[in-house]
Amino acid sequence: MISPYYTISIMPKYSFLLAVFVLILSLTIFFNRGFSYYDEGFILHAAERIVSGEIPYRDFDFIYTPGTIFLVALGFKLFGESILVGRVLTMSVAILTALLIYFVTNRITKNKLLSFFSLLVYLSWGPMHINFPWPTLFALSTGLLSTFFLSTTLMGSLDSKKSSLGMTNAFLAGMMAFVTFLFKQNLGMAVLLSSLLSLIIVRKAKMKSLIVLALGVFMAFAVFLTYLLLTKSTKSFIDNFYFYTVKTVLLDQAFATDFPKGLKSLIYLFPGLVSLASLIFVYRNKKNYIHLPLFTLFFYLFGIRPTTDFVHLVLPMASIGIPLSLILLKAKQKIFVYGLFLSIIVSGFYTGLWKNYYRWDSSLIKQTYFIEDPRTRILVDQKFNRVIPEVLTFISGKSKKSDNIFVFYNAAMFYFLSERKNPTRYINFSPDLSLGGSREKGVINNLKEKNVKIVLTHESPDRWGNPLITKFILKNYQKKKEIFEFAIWEKK
């Protein structure tokens, strides 16, 4: 019988090969499964509008900063427009991120097995749960890259031979912090603040490194500002940023949820507690590694509120392999260390494969029906194996590709799949987000001016939100077909 200690001793030799194998295997198992007509839909629809020549903010509203939709639009330009292209793009980013976590952890711990387990923590909790282009997933990737560059700066501050390289990487760390902001505004701020605090705490890091970091941020900001000015979208970007980020999320708390209580709260606090414990440990023992737990702690704090749900928990969980490795590196009971890692990894794979996909839909295991449509080409569950063909058949039979249809609410994927135009500047609607009277009247005018004959709705009218739009649809359109919670309406 092979001893578990022998297994642990030989695994590090092959950990990198194992990492690559697991990553490639995961691509074939779960990255083409699941149908997120809401969140994935409005990302793909926004990217589609960019490909068709529209400019974000100037021509259509977008509640996040634009990095994700620019990246997806580039993928569409190179490989064509389909859900599968977005999934492969996401998987490519996930593979690079997983390998980055492996190298970062190996660099600080010199332990290949811990590095492999950290990679598996990311894989089981990150792309296993969010397998489509999503701002938070990409922001974690660029945030980690910024942190990776910063590590050279902090090490260089302690070694004069590395100081020049450290300054270069401080500049790159600043640039990547702003790129993270371009993917997700709150997480960009988390990366920037954790980087600045890291340089301040490591007192041997010269003031010059702070200036160079700020210069990197400024240079990336200048490029983005130039883009906004050249596309005449500066004012609309500021308007969108204020309305969606400041007013809707921060002031009105439109998407806020209560923090879980009881035993469940411990699960939601776990990533933050691990990062905090690692921060204390590193501060006392290896201060020049302080940027790593600071990054994961700030990423957690800025990401878990105001909406605290499972979807917002998975990515903080995905990044805790790094701070956990720092804490457990010197632990005497190695079996306990690996057992803790394995329990996190197994729970990640279990919830990813057997629990509801992206919280609301059937588990990935139940996504077994292949949709042949060239814009889809993914596996879905039994429900959407019926919904997608029936909706697309009805729309294609009643309209042309040059026609406008109206999707209300929160199912923008059907603009993308049907290749029909959106008559409004709004990518998605939500019952939690009230546009206000003037914006609702603008939508109604769009429907009238563009003679929209088909409306696809999601859920029953009492859940639609935006009362003026709801009243207009019920008065002017007649329900023709109903498939589960979706209904297709034609103009009376």
C-alpha positions in Angstrom: 0.0 0.0 0.0 1.3 3.4 -1.0 1.8 5.7 2.0 0.0 9.1 1.9 3.3 10.7 3.0 5.0 9.2 -0.1 2.3 10.6 -2.3 2.7 14.0 -0.8 6.5 13.8 -1.3 6.4 13.0 -5.0 3.4 15.2 -6.0 5.4 18.5 -6.0 7.6 17.1 -8.9 4.6 16.9 -11.1 2.4 19.7 -9.7 2.8 22.0 -12.7 1.9 19.2 -15.2 -1.1 18.3 -13.0 -2.1 22.0 -13.0 -2.1 22.2 -16.8 -4.0 18.9 -17.0 -6.7 19.9 -14.6 -7.1 23.2 -16.3 -7.5 21.7 -19.8 -9.8 19.0 -18.4 -12.1 21.6 -16.8 -12.4 23.4 -20.2 -14.1 20.3 -21.7 -16.3 19.6 -18.7 -18.0 22.8 -17.6 -17.1 25.8 -19.7 -19.7 25.2 -22.4 -22.5 24.5 -19.9 -25.2 26.8 -18.4 -27.3 29.6 -19.9 -27.1 33.0 -18.1 -29.6 35.0 -20.2 -29.5 37.9 -17.6 -25.9 38.8 -16.6 -24.0 37.1 -19.5 -26.7 38.3 -21.8 -26.2 42.0 -21.2 -22.4 41.6 -21.5 -22.7 39.9 -24.9 -25.3 42.3 -26.1 -23.2 45.3 -25.1 -20.2 43.8 -26.9 -22.3 43.1 -29.9 -23.3 46.8 -30.0 -19.6 47.8 -29.9 -18.9 45.5 -32.8 -21.8 47.1 -34.8 -20.1 50.5 -34.3 -21.8 51.9 -31.2 -19.8 53.6 -28.4 -20.4 52.7 -24.7 -22.1 55.4 -22.7 -22.5 57.7 -25.7 -24.9 55.3 -27.5 -26.0 53.0 -24.7 -25.9 52.8 -21.0 -23.6 50.4 -19.1 -23.6 50.0 -15.4 -19.9 49.0 -15.1 -16.7 50.4 -16.5 -16.2 49.1 -20.0 -13.2 46.7 -19.8 -15.2 43.5 -20.1 -17.2 44.5 -23.1 -14.2 45.8 -24.9 -12.4 42.5 -24.4 -15.5 40.4 -25.5 -16.0 42.7 -28.5 -12.4 42.0 -29.5 -13.1 38.3 -29.3 -16.1 38.7 -31.5 -14.1 40.7 -34.0 -11.5 37.9 -34.2 -13.6 34.8 -34.0 -17.2 35.7 -34.6 -20.2 36.3 -32.3 -21.4 33.5 -30.2 -21.8 32.5 -26.5 -19.1 29.9 -27.0 -16.5 32.6 -28.1 -17.2 34.5 -24.8 -16.8 31.2 -22.9 -13.5 30.3 -24.5 -12.2 33.8 -23.9 -13.2 33.5 -20.2 -11.5 30.1 -19.9 -8.3 31.5 -21.5 -8.3 34.3 -18.9 -9.0 31.8 -16.1 -6.1 29.5 -17.2 -3.7 32.4 -17.2 -5.0 33.5 -13.8 -4.7 30.1 -12.3 -1.1 29.8 -13.5 -0.4 33.2 -12.1 -1.7 32.1 -8.7 0.5 29.0 -9.0 3.6 31.0 -9.7 2.9 33.7 -7.1 2.3 31.1 -4.4 5.3 29.1 -5.4 7.5 32.2 -5.3 6.6 33.1 -1.8 6.3 29.6 -0.3 8.8 27.6 -2.4 6.2 24.8 -2.0 4.9 23.4 -5.3 2.2 21.3 -3.6 0.7 24.3 -1.8 0.9 26.2 -5.0 -1.0 23.5 -6.8 -3.7 23.5 -4.1 -3.9 27.3 -4.3 -4.5 26.9 -8.1 -7.2 24.3 -7.4 -8.9 26.6 -4.9 -9.2 29.3 -7.6 -10.4 26.8 -10.2 -13.0 25.3 -8.0 -14.5 28.5 -6.7 -13.8 31.0 -9.6 -14.4 29.8 -13.1 -16.3 26.7 -11.9 -19.0 29.0 -10.7 -18.7 31.9 -13.1 -17.8 30.5 -16.5 -18.8 33.4 -18.7 -17.3 36.9 -19.3 -18.0 38.8 -16.1 -16.4 42.0 -14.8 -15.5 40.6 -11.3 -13.8 37.5 -12.7 -11.6 39.7 -15.0 -11.0 42.2 -12.3 -9.6 39.5 -10.1 -7.2 38.5 -12.9 -5.8 42.0 -13.5 -5.8 42.7 -9.8 -3.6 39.7 -9.2 -1.3 40.8 -12.0 -1.0 44.2 -10.4 -0.1 42.5 -7.1 2.4 40.3 -8.9 4.2 43.3 -10.3 4.1 45.0 -6.9 5.9 42.0 -5.3 9.0 42.8 -7.3 8.8 46.4 -6.2 8.7 45.4 -2.5 11.5 42.9 -2.9 13.5 45.4 -4.8 13.1 47.9 -2.0 15.2 45.5 0.2 17.8 44.8 -2.4 19.6 47.6 -4.3 20.3 45.4 -7.2 16.6 45.0 -7.8 15.6 48.6 -7.2 15.5 49.5 -10.9 13.4 46.5 -11.8 11.2 47.3 -8.8 10.5 50.8 -10.1 9.5 49.4 -13.5 7.1 47.0 -11.9 5.7 49.7 -9.6 4.7 51.5 -12.8 3.2 48.4 -14.2 1.4 47.7 -10.9 -0.2 51.1 -11.1 -1.3 50.6 -14.7 -2.8 47.3 -13.9 -4.6 48.7 -10.9 -6.4 51.2 -13.3 -7.1 48.4 -15.8 -8.8 46.6 -12.9 -10.9 49.7 -12.4 -11.8 49.5 -16.1 -13.2 46.0 -15.4 -15.0 46.8 -12.1 -14.8 50.2 -10.5 -15.0 49.1 -6.8 -12.4 46.4 -7.2 -10.0 48.8 -9.0 -10.2 51.0 -6.0 -9.5 48.0 -3.8 -6.4 47.1 -5.7 -5.1 50.7 -5.7 -5.7 51.2 -2.0 -4.1 47.8 -1.1 -1.0 48.7 -3.2 -0.6 52.1 -1.7 -1.0 50.8 1.8 1.5 48.0 1.1 4.2 50.5 0.0 3.6 52.6 3.1 3.8 49.6 5.5 7.0 48.3 4.0 8.9 51.3 5.3 12.1 50.4 3.4 10.1 51.0 0.1 11.2 54.4 -1.0 8.8 57.3 -1.6 9.9 57.0 -5.2 8.0 53.8 -5.6 4.7 55.5 -4.5 5.3 58.2 -7.1 6.0 55.7 -9.8 2.9 53.6 -8.9 0.8 56.8 -9.1 2.4 57.6 -12.4 1.4 54.2 -13.8 -2.2 54.8 -12.7 -2.2 58.3 -14.2 -0.8 57.1 -17.6 -3.5 54.4 -17.9 -6.1 57.0 -16.8 -4.8 59.4 -19.4 -5.2 56.8 -22.2 -8.8 56.1 -21.1 -9.6 59.8 -20.8 -8.3 60.4 -24.3 -10.6 57.6 -25.6 -13.6 59.2 -23.9 -12.7 62.6 -25.3 -12.1 61.3 -28.8 -15.4 59.4 -28.8 -17.3 62.3 -27.3 -18.5 60.1 -24.5 -16.9 61.8 -21.4 -20.1 63.4 -20.2 -22.2 60.3 -20.7 -19.6 58.2 -18.9 -19.7 60.5 -15.9 -23.6 60.5 -16.0 -23.6 56.7 -16.1 -21.1 56.5 -13.3 -23.1 58.8 -11.1 -26.5 57.3 -11.9 -25.6 53.6 -11.6 -22.6 53.5 -9.2 -23.1 56.5 -6.9 -26.9 57.0 -6.9 -28.3 53.5 -7.5 -25.7 51.3 -5.7 -24.2 53.6 -3.0 -27.0 56.0 -2.1 -30.2 54.2 -3.0 -28.8 50.8 -2.1 -30.9 49.3 -4.9 -29.1 46.0 -4.9 -28.4 45.8 -1.2 -29.1 42.6 0.7 -28.7 41.8 4.4 -25.5 40.1 5.6 -26.3 36.5 6.5 -26.8 35.6 10.1 -25.9 32.6 12.3 -23.8 29.8 11.0 -24.2 31.0 7.4 -22.4 34.2 8.4 -19.3 32.3 9.2 -19.1 31.0 5.7 -19.5 34.5 4.3 -16.9 35.8 6.7 -14.4 33.0 6.0 -12.4 34.7 3.1 -12.1 37.9 5.0 -11.0 36.2 8.3 -8.4 34.1 6.4 -7.0 37.3 4.8 -7.0 39.1 8.1 -5.2 36.3 9.9 -2.7 36.1 7.1 -2.2 39.9 7.2 -1.3 39.7 10.9 1.0 36.8 10.4 2.8 38.4 7.5 3.1 41.8 9.3 4.9 40.1 12.2 7.1 37.7 10.2 7.5 38.7 6.5 6.4 42.3 6.1 7.6 42.5 2.4 4.8 40.0 1.5 2.1 42.3 3.1 0.6 43.2 -0.3 -0.8 39.7 -0.8 -3.2 39.4 2.2 -3.9 43.1 1.8 -5.0 42.5 -1.8 -7.3 39.6 -0.9 -8.7 41.4 2.2 -9.6 44.6 0.2 -10.9 42.5 -2.6 -13.2 40.8 -0.1 -14.3 44.0 1.7 -15.0 45.9 -1.5 -16.8 43.0 -3.2 -19.0 41.4 -0.5 -21.1 44.5 0.1 -23.7 45.9 -0.6 -24.9 42.7 -2.3 -24.0 39.8 -0.1 -25.0 36.6 -1.8 -23.4 33.4 -3.1 -22.5 34.9 -6.4 -20.5 37.6 -4.6 -18.8 35.1 -2.3 -17.3 32.8 -4.8 -14.5 35.1 -6.1 -13.2 36.1 -2.7 -13.2 32.3 -1.9 -11.3 31.8 -5.2 -8.4 34.0 -4.1 -7.8 32.7 -0.5 -5.3 30.0 -1.5 -2.5 32.6 -1.4 -3.1 34.0 2.1 -3.9 30.6 3.4 -0.6 29.3 2.1 1.2 32.1 3.9 -0.4 31.1 7.2 0.0 27.4 6.8 3.5 27.2 5.3 5.2 26.7 8.7 2.4 24.5 10.2 3.8 21.4 11.7 0.8 19.2 10.9 1.1 18.9 7.1 -1.8 16.5 6.9 -4.0 19.1 8.5 -2.8 21.8 6.1 -3.6 19.7 3.0 -6.8 18.4 4.5 -8.0 22.0 5.0 -7.1 22.9 1.4 -8.8 19.7 0.1 -12.0 20.5 2.0 -12.1 24.0 0.4 -11.5 22.6 -3.0 -14.0 19.8 -2.7 -16.7 22.2 -1.5 -15.9 24.5 -4.4 -16.3 21.7 -7.0 -19.4 20.3 -5.3 -21.2 23.6 -5.2 -20.1 24.4 -8.7 -21.3 21.2 -10.3 -24.2 20.0 -8.2 -25.8 23.2 -6.8 -27.7 25.8 -8.8 -25.8 27.2 -11.7 -25.0 30.9 -11.0 -27.4 30.6 -8.0 -30.6 30.8 -10.0 -30.6 27.9 -12.6 -30.1 24.2 -12.9 -26.8 22.7 -11.8 -24.1 22.2 -14.4 -24.6 18.5 -14.1 -28.1 18.9 -15.6 -26.9 21.1 -18.5 -26.8 18.3 -21.1 -28.8 19.5 -24.1 -26.7 20.9 -27.0 -28.2 24.0 -28.8 -27.2 23.9 -32.4 -27.9 27.6 -33.1 -24.6 29.1 -34.3 -24.8 32.0 -31.8 -25.2 29.6 -28.9 -23.4 26.2 -29.3 -23.4 25.4 -25.6 -25.1 22.8 -23.3 -28.3 23.9 -21.5 -30.8 22.2 -19.3 -34.2 20.7 -20.4 -36.0 24.0 -19.8 -33.9 26.2 -22.0 -33.6 23.4 -24.6 -37.2 24.3 -25.2 -37.2 28.1 -24.4 -34.4 29.1 -26.7 -35.6 27.4 -30.0 -39.2 28.4 -29.4 -38.4 32.1 -28.7 -36.0 32.4 -31.6 -38.4 30.6 -34.0 -41.2 32.9 -33.1 -39.1 36.1 -33.4 -37.5 35.0 -36.7 -41.0 34.2 -38.1 -42.4 37.6 -37.2 -39.5 40.0 -37.9 -36.4 40.6 -39.9 -32.8 41.1 -38.6 -33.1 44.8 -39.4 -36.1 45.1 -37.1 -36.2 46.2 -33.5 -37.7 44.1 -30.7 -37.9 45.0 -27.0 -36.8 42.7 -24.2 -38.1 43.5 -20.8 -36.7 42.8 -18.3 -33.2 41.5 -17.7 -33.0 39.0 -20.6 -30.8 40.8 -23.0 -29.3 37.5 -24.3 -32.3 37.3 -26.6 -31.2 40.5 -28.5 -27.9 38.7 -29.0 -29.3 35.3 -30.0 -32.1 36.7 -32.3 -29.8 39.2 -33.9 -32.4 41.9 -33.5 -31.8 45.5 -32.6 -32.5 47.1 -29.2 -34.7 50.2 -29.7 -33.4 51.8 -26.5 -30.1 52.9 -25.0 -30.6 50.5 -22.0 -28.8 47.1 -22.1 -30.9 45.6 -19.3 -33.8 46.4 -17.0 -34.3 45.3 -13.5 -37.2 45.5 -11.0 -34.6 46.6 -8.4 -33.5 49.6 -10.6 -36.0 52.3 -11.2 -35.1 54.4 -14.2 -37.3 57.3 -13.2 -40.1 59.0 -15.1 -38.1 60.8 -17.7 -36.0 57.8 -18.7 -39.1 55.6 -18.8 -40.8 58.1 -21.1 -37.8 58.0 -23.3 -38.0 54.2 -23.6 -41.7 54.5 -24.5 -40.9 57.1 -27.2 -38.3 54.7 -28.6 -40.8 52.0 -28.9 -43.2 54.3 -30.7 -40.7 55.9 -33.0 -39.1 52.6 -34.1 -42.5 50.9 -34.4 -41.6 47.9 -32.2 -44.0 45.1 -33.0 -42.6 42.3 -30.8 -41.9 42.4 -27.0 -40.3 39.6 -25.1 -41.0 39.7 -21.4 -39.5 37.8 -18.4 -41.7 37.0 -15.3 -45.2 38.3 -14.7 -46.1 42.0 -15.1 -46.3 42.5 -11.3 -42.6 41.9 -11.1 -41.4 44.1 -14.0 -40.8 47.3 -12.2 -40.7 50.7 -14.0 -44.5 51.3 -14.0 -44.8 53.5 -17.0 -43.2 51.0 -19.3 -45.2 48.2 -17.8 -48.5 50.1 -18.3 -47.5 50.9 -21.9 -46.8 47.2 -22.8 -50.0 45.9 -21.2 -52.0 48.6 -23.0 -50.5 48.3 -26.5 -49.3 44.7 -26.8 -51.2 41.3 -26.7 -49.6 38.2 -25.3 -49.2 35.6 -28.1 -47.0 32.9 -26.6 -45.8 31.8 -23.2 -42.9 29.5 -22.4 -42.2 29.0 -18.7 -41.6 32.5 -17.3 -41.1 34.1 -20.7 -43.9 35.6 -22.8 -43.9 37.0 -26.4 -46.2 39.9 -27.1 -47.3 41.4 -30.4 -48.5 44.9 -31.1 -52.2 45.3 -31.1 
